[in-house]
Amino acid sequence: MQTIKLLADAQTNPTDRQVYQMFDYWRTKHFGDRTENSIAQVVREMQNTFPDYIIEVQENPFCICIVTPIMRRAHGLPLSRDIVFVDSSGSCDQGGSCVTFFFGVTKEILLFMDKWSHQFFMTDDSKSERQALNEIFPNSTLLLCTFHVLQALWRWLCETKHGVSKFERQLYMQRFRKVMYSPNEIEAKVMMDELCNDKSTLFSKHMMTYRNRMLEWCICYRTQFPTHGHNANNIVEAPIRVFKDIVLERCKAFNSAILFDFICKILEDYHKKCLIKFSLFRVTKFEIIFQNFCNKAKLLNVKQKNDTTYEINSSSGNNFCTVIYTGQGGRFCKHICAVHLFGDTVNNLPNLTNNDRIEIGTLAVGNNFDHTFLHKMDMNTMETEVETN
C-alpha cells in the first residue's frame, strides 16, 4: 500500500507531463529556443567552454563557423594543401539548418602559405554552393564530382517527358561515360560532339550544357590537378554519413546550438578515437593493399627514361605505359609500386612508416605524448635499451 501511495505522489514520481516540462526548461536554459537571437547568444556563451576552438558567429544571414583543434592541426599538414572537398547536408535540426563540411584548408591558411591561386575545390552540382565558392574563392578551380554528374544525367534520361526509351538510356550512359573517362582530350571532344549532334533534339541540347563545362567533369583535363585519384566527392560524403549516423543517430537536433555542441564534443571525440586507433597499428587494411600492389608490381618491368619518368611494361612485353613517379593526380597504383620496388623514392605509399603514425598521433592529440610509444616493438631494440639502462 505504501508503494502505491509513493507511485501516486507526483512529488516523488513525476508524471510524463512534468518530466517533459522540466526537460524543456533545462533545454531552453542551456541551448535557448529556435530563434536566431537566442541561438547566437547561447553559442557566444558556450565559446568560453571551448578555448582551443575557432568559432565565428554571424547574423543576417545566421551562420556558425567551427574549427576544432583536430581541424586546426590538419590545416598545417601537407595532405591538406592541394584540394578541398565540399558537401552540405540540410535539415539537420528542427529548424532546417544546413551543415557544410570543408575537407581541406581555410582561406586564412592558404593566404599564409601563399598558395591561394593553386587551390582546387570538388563539389556536386549545387548552383548555390558553387556560386558561393566562386564569390569567396575567385582564383580557385571548381571541379565536379563524377558520380553526381552521372547520377544527374541518369535522372534526366529516366524522366518520361524527355521521351528516352529504356534501351536508349543505357546506350546514352555508356557513350557519356566513354567521354568522361577518356584519357585523351581530342578524343573526348570528338565523342562529345557526336553526342551533341544526336538525332534526339532534347538530348543533344542537354549535352550542349555539359560540353560547355567539360573542364569541370572530364577526367582527361585533371591529369595535372592534385586530385590524388579522387574524382568523386565520396571523401566528404562519408564524414556526412558519420555525422548523421554517429552524432545525430538519424534524428534531428532541436536547434543549431545543440548541433554546435554535438560537433564540438561528439564529432571531435569520434575523430580523435579513430586517429588514435589508426596510429596504434589497429588498422591493417592499407598494409594488405600495399602487399597486393607489390605482388602485381613484381610482374612488371621498369625502365627509367629520365629523373621523373619511367617506362613500365608487363613481363610479356605486350603492354606498356609511361608514368610520372607521382602517378595520375598523385594516386598510388601498381605502376608506381613497380617504381618503388625499382629503387626510387615514392612519397604516396599506402603503407605507413613510423613517422606517418607519429604525424597521425600528433593530429589526434597534439604534441603532448611520447613518440617512442608508437615505435614498433622490436626485440633487438628492446634488449639494447634494457642493457643501456
C-alpha positions as CSV (number, residue, x, y, z in Angstrom):
1,M,0.0,0.0,0.0
2,Q,2.9,2.3,0.8
3,T,4.4,1.7,-2.6
4,I,1.1,2.6,-4.3
5,K,1.0,5.9,-2.4
6,L,4.6,6.7,-3.4
7,L,3.8,6.0,-7.1
8,A,0.7,8.2,-7.0
9,D,2.7,11.1,-5.4
10,A,3.8,13.4,-8.2
11,Q,6.5,14.9,-6.0
12,T,8.2,11.5,-5.7
13,N,7.1,10.1,-9.0
14,P,6.6,13.0,-11.5
15,T,4.1,12.5,-14.4
16,D,5.2,12.4,-18.0
17,R,4.0,16.0,-18.5
18,Q,6.1,17.2,-15.5
19,V,9.2,15.4,-16.8
20,Y,8.7,17.0,-20.3
21,Q,8.2,20.4,-18.7
22,M,11.4,20.1,-16.7
23,F,13.3,18.9,-19.8
24,D,12.0,21.8,-21.8
25,Y,13.1,24.2,-19.1
26,W,16.6,22.6,-18.9
27,R,17.0,22.7,-22.7
28,T,15.9,26.3,-23.0
29,K,18.2,27.3,-20.2
30,H,21.3,25.6,-21.8
31,F,20.5,25.8,-25.5
32,G,17.9,28.5,-26.0
33,D,14.9,28.3,-28.2
34,R,14.6,28.1,-32.0
35,T,15.0,31.9,-32.7
36,E,18.3,33.1,-34.2
37,N,19.0,35.7,-31.5
38,S,18.6,33.1,-28.8
39,I,20.9,30.6,-30.5
40,A,23.5,33.2,-31.3
41,Q,23.5,34.3,-27.6
42,V,23.9,30.7,-26.4
43,V,26.7,29.9,-28.8
44,R,28.6,33.0,-27.8
45,E,28.3,32.0,-24.1
46,M,29.5,28.5,-25.0
47,Q,32.6,29.8,-26.7
48,N,34.3,30.1,-23.3
49,T,33.8,26.3,-22.8
50,F,35.9,25.6,-25.9
51,P,39.0,27.9,-25.7
52,D,41.0,25.8,-28.2
53,Y,38.3,26.1,-30.9
54,I,38.0,28.8,-33.6
55,I,34.3,29.9,-33.5
56,E,32.7,32.7,-35.5
57,V,29.0,33.6,-35.3
58,Q,27.4,35.8,-37.9
59,E,23.9,37.1,-38.1
60,N,21.9,38.2,-41.2
61,P,22.3,35.6,-42.6
62,F,22.8,33.4,-39.5
63,C,25.9,31.2,-39.7
64,I,28.2,29.5,-37.3
65,C,31.8,28.6,-38.4
66,I,33.6,25.9,-36.3
67,V,37.3,24.9,-36.5
68,T,38.1,22.2,-33.9
69,P,41.6,21.5,-32.6
70,I,42.0,18.5,-34.9
71,M,40.9,20.6,-37.9
72,R,43.4,23.3,-36.9
73,R,46.2,20.8,-36.7
74,A,45.2,19.2,-40.0
75,H,45.4,22.6,-41.8
76,G,49.1,22.6,-41.3
77,L,49.7,19.2,-42.8
78,P,50.9,18.8,-46.5
79,L,47.9,16.5,-47.2
80,S,45.5,19.4,-46.8
81,R,47.1,21.8,-49.2
82,D,46.1,20.6,-52.6
83,I,42.3,20.2,-52.9
84,V,39.2,20.9,-50.8
85,F,36.2,18.6,-50.8
86,V,32.9,20.4,-50.0
87,D,29.5,19.0,-49.4
88,S,26.4,20.0,-47.4
89,S,23.6,18.3,-45.6
90,G,20.3,20.0,-44.9
91,S,17.5,19.6,-42.3
92,C,19.9,18.6,-39.5
93,D,17.8,20.2,-36.9
94,Q,14.1,21.0,-36.4
95,G,14.7,24.5,-37.8
96,G,16.0,23.1,-41.1
97,S,19.7,24.1,-40.6
98,C,22.3,23.1,-43.1
99,V,25.7,21.7,-42.2
100,T,28.6,22.2,-44.7
101,F,31.8,20.2,-44.4
102,F,35.1,21.6,-45.9
103,F,37.8,18.9,-46.1
104,G,40.9,20.9,-46.7
105,V,42.4,24.2,-45.6
106,T,40.8,27.6,-44.8
107,K,41.3,30.8,-46.6
108,E,43.5,32.2,-43.9
109,I,45.8,29.2,-44.0
110,L,46.1,29.4,-47.8
111,L,46.9,33.1,-47.7
112,F,49.6,32.5,-45.1
113,M,51.1,29.7,-47.3
114,D,50.9,31.9,-50.4
115,K,49.2,29.0,-52.4
116,W,45.8,30.7,-52.8
117,S,45.9,30.7,-56.6
118,H,46.6,26.9,-56.8
119,Q,43.6,25.7,-54.7
120,F,41.0,23.3,-56.1
121,F,37.5,22.5,-54.9
122,M,35.4,19.5,-55.7
123,T,31.7,19.6,-55.1
124,D,28.4,18.3,-56.5
125,D,26.5,20.4,-59.0
126,S,24.8,22.6,-56.4
127,K,24.4,26.0,-58.0
128,S,24.1,27.9,-54.7
129,E,27.2,26.1,-53.3
130,R,29.3,26.7,-56.3
131,Q,28.3,30.4,-56.7
132,A,29.2,31.0,-53.0
133,L,32.6,29.3,-53.6
134,N,33.2,31.4,-56.7
135,E,32.5,34.5,-54.8
136,I,34.7,33.7,-51.8
137,F,37.5,32.0,-53.7
138,P,37.6,33.7,-57.1
139,N,41.0,32.4,-58.1
140,S,40.3,28.7,-57.4
141,T,39.3,25.9,-59.8
142,L,35.9,24.2,-59.1
143,L,35.7,20.6,-60.1
144,L,32.6,18.4,-60.4
145,C,32.1,15.1,-58.7
146,T,31.9,12.4,-61.5
147,F,29.4,10.4,-59.5
148,H,26.9,13.3,-59.2
149,V,27.3,14.2,-62.9
150,L,26.4,10.6,-63.9
151,Q,23.6,10.5,-61.4
152,A,22.1,13.7,-62.7
153,L,22.3,12.5,-66.3
154,W,20.6,9.2,-65.4
155,R,17.8,11.0,-63.7
156,W,17.3,13.2,-66.7
157,L,17.2,10.2,-69.0
158,C,14.6,8.5,-66.8
159,E,12.2,11.4,-66.8
160,T,9.3,10.4,-69.1
161,K,8.9,14.0,-70.5
162,H,12.2,13.6,-72.3
163,G,11.0,10.6,-74.3
164,V,14.1,8.4,-73.9
165,S,13.3,4.6,-74.0
166,K,14.8,2.2,-71.5
167,F,17.1,0.7,-74.2
168,E,18.4,4.1,-75.3
169,R,19.1,5.2,-71.7
170,Q,21.8,2.6,-71.2
171,L,23.4,3.4,-74.6
172,Y,23.5,7.1,-73.9
173,M,25.0,6.5,-70.5
174,Q,27.7,4.2,-71.9
175,R,28.6,6.8,-74.6
176,F,28.7,9.6,-72.0
177,R,30.9,7.5,-69.7
178,K,33.4,7.0,-72.5
179,V,33.7,10.7,-72.8
180,M,34.1,11.2,-69.1
181,Y,36.8,8.6,-68.7
182,S,38.6,9.2,-72.0
183,P,42.4,9.7,-71.4
184,N,42.7,11.9,-74.4
185,E,41.3,15.5,-74.7
186,I,40.9,15.4,-78.5
187,E,39.2,12.0,-78.4
188,A,36.9,13.3,-75.7
189,K,35.9,16.3,-77.7
190,V,35.2,14.2,-80.8
191,M,32.9,11.9,-78.9
192,M,31.2,14.8,-77.1
193,D,30.5,16.4,-80.5
194,E,28.8,13.2,-81.6
195,L,26.5,13.3,-78.5
196,C,25.7,17.0,-79.2
197,N,24.7,16.1,-82.8
198,D,22.5,13.2,-81.7
199,K,19.2,12.6,-83.5
200,S,17.3,13.3,-80.3
201,T,16.9,17.1,-80.2
202,L,16.3,17.2,-76.4
203,F,19.3,15.0,-75.7
204,S,21.6,17.0,-77.9
205,K,20.5,20.3,-76.3
206,H,21.1,18.8,-72.9
207,M,24.6,17.6,-74.0
208,M,25.5,21.1,-75.1
209,T,25.2,22.2,-71.4
210,Y,27.7,19.5,-70.5
211,R,30.0,20.3,-73.4
212,N,30.5,23.9,-72.1
213,R,31.6,22.5,-68.8
214,M,34.0,19.7,-69.8
215,L,36.8,21.2,-67.9
216,E,34.9,20.6,-64.7
217,W,33.9,16.9,-65.1
218,C,36.0,15.3,-67.8
219,I,38.8,13.2,-66.3
220,C,41.4,13.9,-69.1
221,Y,41.5,17.5,-68.1
222,R,42.5,16.6,-64.5
223,T,45.8,14.8,-65.2
224,Q,47.8,17.7,-63.9
225,F,45.5,18.5,-61.0
226,P,46.4,17.3,-57.5
227,T,43.3,15.2,-57.0
228,H,45.2,12.2,-55.7
229,G,43.0,9.9,-57.6
230,H,39.7,11.3,-56.1
231,N,37.4,12.1,-59.0
232,A,34.3,11.8,-56.8
233,N,33.2,13.6,-53.7
234,N,32.9,10.5,-51.5
235,I,35.8,11.5,-49.3
236,V,33.4,14.1,-47.8
237,E,30.2,12.1,-48.3
238,A,31.5,9.5,-45.8
239,P,32.0,12.0,-43.0
240,I,28.5,13.4,-43.5
241,R,27.2,9.8,-43.1
242,V,29.3,9.5,-39.9
243,F,27.8,12.8,-38.7
244,K,24.2,11.6,-39.3
245,D,24.8,8.0,-38.0
246,I,27.1,8.6,-35.1
247,V,26.5,12.1,-34.0
248,L,22.8,12.7,-34.8
249,E,21.8,9.0,-34.7
250,R,19.5,9.6,-37.7
251,C,17.5,12.1,-35.6
252,K,17.1,15.9,-35.9
253,A,18.6,18.2,-33.3
254,F,16.4,20.7,-31.5
255,N,18.2,23.8,-32.8
256,S,21.6,25.0,-34.1
257,A,23.0,25.4,-30.6
258,I,22.7,21.7,-29.9
259,L,24.2,21.0,-33.3
260,F,27.1,23.2,-32.3
261,D,27.5,21.3,-29.1
262,F,27.4,17.9,-30.9
263,I,30.1,18.9,-33.4
264,C,32.4,20.3,-30.7
265,K,32.1,17.3,-28.4
266,I,30.8,14.1,-30.0
267,L,32.3,14.5,-33.6
268,E,35.6,15.7,-32.3
269,D,35.9,12.8,-29.9
270,Y,34.9,10.3,-32.6
271,H,37.7,11.7,-34.9
272,K,40.2,11.5,-32.1
273,K,39.4,7.9,-31.3
274,C,39.6,6.9,-35.0
275,L,43.0,8.6,-35.5
276,I,44.4,7.1,-32.3
277,K,43.3,3.6,-33.4
278,F,45.0,4.1,-36.8
279,S,48.2,5.4,-35.3
280,L,48.4,2.4,-32.9
281,F,48.6,-0.2,-35.7
282,R,45.0,-1.2,-35.1
283,V,44.1,-0.8,-38.8
284,T,45.9,-3.2,-41.2
285,K,43.8,-2.5,-44.3
286,F,46.4,-0.4,-46.0
287,E,49.2,-2.8,-45.3
288,I,47.3,-5.5,-47.1
289,I,46.6,-3.2,-50.0
290,F,50.3,-2.4,-50.3
291,Q,51.2,-6.1,-50.3
292,N,48.7,-6.7,-53.1
293,F,50.2,-3.9,-55.1
294,C,53.7,-5.4,-54.6
295,N,52.5,-8.8,-55.8
296,K,51.2,-7.2,-59.0
297,A,54.2,-5.0,-59.5
298,K,56.6,-7.9,-59.4
299,L,55.3,-8.9,-62.9
300,L,56.2,-5.5,-64.4
301,N,59.5,-4.4,-65.9
302,V,60.7,-0.8,-65.2
303,K,62.9,1.3,-67.4
304,Q,64.0,4.7,-66.3
305,K,63.7,7.4,-69.1
306,N,64.7,10.4,-67.1
307,D,64.7,11.7,-63.5
308,T,61.0,11.7,-63.1
309,T,59.6,9.4,-65.9
310,Y,59.6,5.7,-66.2
311,E,58.5,3.2,-68.9
312,I,56.7,0.2,-67.4
313,N,55.7,-2.9,-69.3
314,S,54.4,-6.3,-68.4
315,S,56.7,-9.4,-68.4
316,S,55.2,-10.5,-71.7
317,G,56.1,-7.2,-73.3
318,N,52.7,-6.8,-74.9
319,N,51.5,-3.8,-72.9
320,F,53.4,-0.8,-71.6
321,C,52.8,2.7,-70.2
322,T,54.7,5.8,-69.4
323,V,54.2,7.3,-66.0
324,I,55.5,10.1,-63.8
325,Y,56.6,8.9,-60.4
326,T,53.8,10.7,-58.6
327,G,51.1,8.9,-60.6
328,Q,48.0,10.4,-62.2
329,G,46.7,13.1,-59.8
330,G,49.1,11.7,-57.2
331,R,47.2,8.3,-56.9
332,F,49.2,5.2,-56.0
333,C,48.9,2.3,-58.4
334,K,50.8,-0.9,-59.3
335,H,53.0,1.1,-61.8
336,I,54.1,3.5,-59.0
337,C,54.6,0.4,-56.8
338,A,56.9,-1.0,-59.5
339,V,58.9,2.2,-59.5
340,H,59.2,1.9,-55.7
341,L,60.5,-1.7,-56.0
342,F,62.8,-0.5,-58.7
343,G,64.5,1.6,-56.0
344,D,63.2,5.1,-56.4
345,T,61.7,7.1,-53.5
346,V,57.8,7.3,-53.7
347,N,56.0,9.7,-51.4
348,N,52.5,8.3,-51.7
349,L,52.9,4.7,-50.5
350,P,49.7,3.3,-48.8
351,N,51.7,1.6,-46.0
352,L,52.6,4.0,-43.2
353,T,56.0,4.5,-41.8
354,N,56.6,5.2,-38.1
355,N,56.9,8.9,-38.8
356,D,53.5,8.8,-40.6
357,R,51.9,7.2,-37.5
358,I,53.5,9.8,-35.2
359,E,52.1,12.5,-37.5
360,I,48.6,10.9,-37.2
361,G,49.0,10.7,-33.4
362,T,50.0,14.3,-33.3
363,L,47.0,15.2,-35.4
364,A,44.8,13.4,-32.9
365,V,46.1,14.7,-29.5
366,G,48.8,17.3,-30.4
367,N,52.5,17.0,-29.4
368,N,51.8,16.2,-25.8
369,F,52.7,12.5,-25.9
370,D,55.8,10.3,-26.0
371,H,56.6,9.5,-29.7
372,T,58.5,6.4,-28.8
373,F,55.3,4.8,-27.7
374,L,54.4,4.4,-31.4
375,H,57.6,2.6,-32.3
376,K,57.3,-1.0,-33.4
377,M,58.2,-3.4,-30.6
378,D,61.4,-5.0,-32.0
379,M,63.0,-7.4,-29.6
380,N,66.6,-6.4,-30.5
381,T,65.9,-2.8,-30.0
382,M,64.2,-3.5,-26.6
383,E,67.2,-5.6,-25.4
384,T,69.6,-2.8,-26.4
385,E,67.6,-0.3,-24.5
386,V,67.5,-2.5,-21.4
387,E,71.2,-3.1,-21.5
388,T,71.8,0.7,-21.8
389,N,69.6,1.4,-18.8
